[in-house]
């Protein structure tokens, strides 16, 4: 194959993905999280702690800790950012041209895979530069660029390979092109974290088959770390420490030859999803994928919604109710009715959430709330982008109030759906735990504002979905007030509630301003 053509394919992929608003938003969030995950030791918090003692912020400590935490973030957010190119080709009519080009399926998929890997590596490079700035501000000792490059390459490259491979597999096989692929990958991502924890319990650092599937690098690095410090009582992430204990110093030369070979072979194993992707690639054949967004029968969610279609009749009275209300109120009710009618599974989940929230023991309300909010987030991430996906954005913007009122009604409909899912729990908490109830209400408001702003500005549901799923995972692992967004952990404080309300208001104002700007453009 002509190398120039192949290079042009890869460069085009990088440019197309880099120009998205979703990339800018994710990078800003990534930079903000980077500053948060390397706290100033003067505050009593540290990124790496060993038996209640902090680890000195030298190059090896910061490089290893940041690469591991970055792997978790990029492996999730990167998948949802890489996805969507095939669907864009279908939506914009480029699929017929690409299908007719004299390029084999393997070459086409491989070109897109390399473009995705280059894009993820570019994001990792921005992350690395942020860490170097942080080292200059909070680090202890000289910046050893070689140490950073080694740790980032050994940890992040296998992750980039696997993330891009899974994204191409979901893009190449029609049943996984929708939300089914999004949910499947999140499940695999969460399972891999538990799988990595099992690797770190190995008695010695040797070659093993599980290490070859440790694509995030978490298990392998933690295992090597434990054998260097000779203890399993260590924490990577924001943790407190005992200031009276002398700090540990981790020297360079962290990776043994065996571990480096393991990571290289793991990177090769990360290419395995590419094989079925090439074999299953649909070549934009109209009998295997449809341009219309109405073709839901091939997705798991669409199949379930089709089975539950009789339940949509329960939402039809809402349309009559909407016709009786004037202006914005009626539009909000109509938007809510449209969401429930097009997703009958939401009616089933909502009924289950109301029943559990009303009658379940108080001790299980937190877990039930996490499940309800996670289901709600998966449903509402499409609300602010469905007009764009259906090609009716211009038409829906001509009704009373225009683009700005459409933004407001979709925001309110999103919030109203969340209240329907969680109202019983909020009411039960109002009596004895008002702070948790306030956290739930302000959290739903802030999340609704974030979903509406990110959906409208990036024109894809996956920007919010990636950040939302990562936030849900963090909230179940870290008992911090700032992460207890909906009060599920019971550690939210008055300050965190106020911060959430302020964040929601700022997100609303930003969304309102953006939509006014888009309407005037």
Helices and strands as residue ranges (DSSP letters): H 3-18, H 21-37, G 41-43, E 45-50, E 53-54, H 59-82, H 85-92, H 95-100, H 105-138, H 145-172, G 174-176, H 179-199, G 210-213, H 218-229, E 234-240, H 257-269, H 272-280, H 300-307, G 309-315, H 316-324, H 327-342, H 344-359, G 362-364, H 365-380, G 383-385, H 386-390, H 393-396, H 402-432, H 434-458, H 462-477, G 481-483, H 494-520
